[in-house]
Amino acid sequence: MEYREFGQTGLKVSAIGFGCWELGGGYGSIDDAEVVAAVNRAIDLGINCFDTAQGYGKGASERLLARALGPRRKDVILVTKFGIGYEQGRDSSKEMVHRAIEQSLEMLNTDYVDVYLVHWPDRDTPFEETMGALEEIVQAGKTRFVGLSNFTPPEIARCMDARSVDVLQYGCNLFDRRHVKWTFPYAEANNVGVMTYGSLAYGLLAGAFTEDTVFEDNDWRRRGGSNTTLRLFEPGIFQRNVRAVNELKEIAAGLGKNLPHMALNWVLSHQAVSTALVGARKPEEVEDNMGALGWTLDEDTKRAIDRVFAKYEIDTAPNKWGEIDSKWVDIDPVEWAE
């Protein structure tokens, strides 16, 4: 396993992390026993970062992860998120920070988490209030580090005026490169750890879908996606994307790799990325992800990949925030989540 610096936290984080969105449902049916085995296989292979959230299945993901980790919790970097979910939408008020951390600690069967993230920006609560409350739970020993997920660059800057941000988390994959352009430079300049999710484009870059794929009723992809996921699964767009994926498979085969390995390696090729989260339901899926490590994606291959996206006129970095100059001016953020 390759390990990387996690910003200024002093932690060494595995380049591949275990994303636990699927553990809360929403991706179709899962087998709990298989998931428990997958988590333990991940630890055996050196994966030390596990990311979940209170909003994943109304706490179901946190509960299942706690069951899977058991006494091995002490061996991992445990990350969870709060601020959206089953209570009252987005809420990052001081009261919610303190209530949510207690709920997550109970769900996760632990006295502390290593990183606590605001899942989505709550623009009805002053960021200063949220960051102040996060500092309080750090001082109380309930989390070691804090950070933000899905905040716009100007919002990050405003939060950092109130309290340092240790970790950022964003979606990033070959289909969605917005943060490579907008956020990674900011993270590098401020030495902030970066976690990426959706590394395989929510299964699209696993290469198993056909143009006729139909998702289960309890799978969020059946609804087409959202601005967050660039609506990758909407009718018409999905079929176009599958055609692009089929060409990407050929490029990967030319390297002697499969597409998931190439796609994950591309995410990890960015210096700003500390860990790339990948979901897994079975031990063999975790094992296969290791093929993304130990080699370098060359520039000619990157250009070949880009030509596929150009051919299908896929915009991988739409600007959702307006013009942002190199000084990160304070602009009014544009709502880009669902």
Secondary structure, DSSP 8 states (H G I E B T S, - for coil): --EEE-TTS--EEESEEEE-GGGGSSBS---HHHHHHHHHHHHHTT--EEE--TTTTTTHHHHHHHHHHGGGGGGSEEEEEESSSTTTSS---HHHHHHHHHHHHHHHTSS-EEEEEESS--TTS-HHHHHHHHHHHHHTTSEEEEEEES--HHHHHHHHHHS---EEEEE-BTTB-HHHHHTHHHHHHTT-EEEEE-TTGGGGGGT---TT----TTBGGGGT--TTTTTTTSTTHHHHHHHHHHHHHHHHHHTT--HHHHHHHHHHTSTT-SEEEE--SSHHHHHHHGGGSS----HHHHHHHHHHHHHTT--S---SS----TT-----------
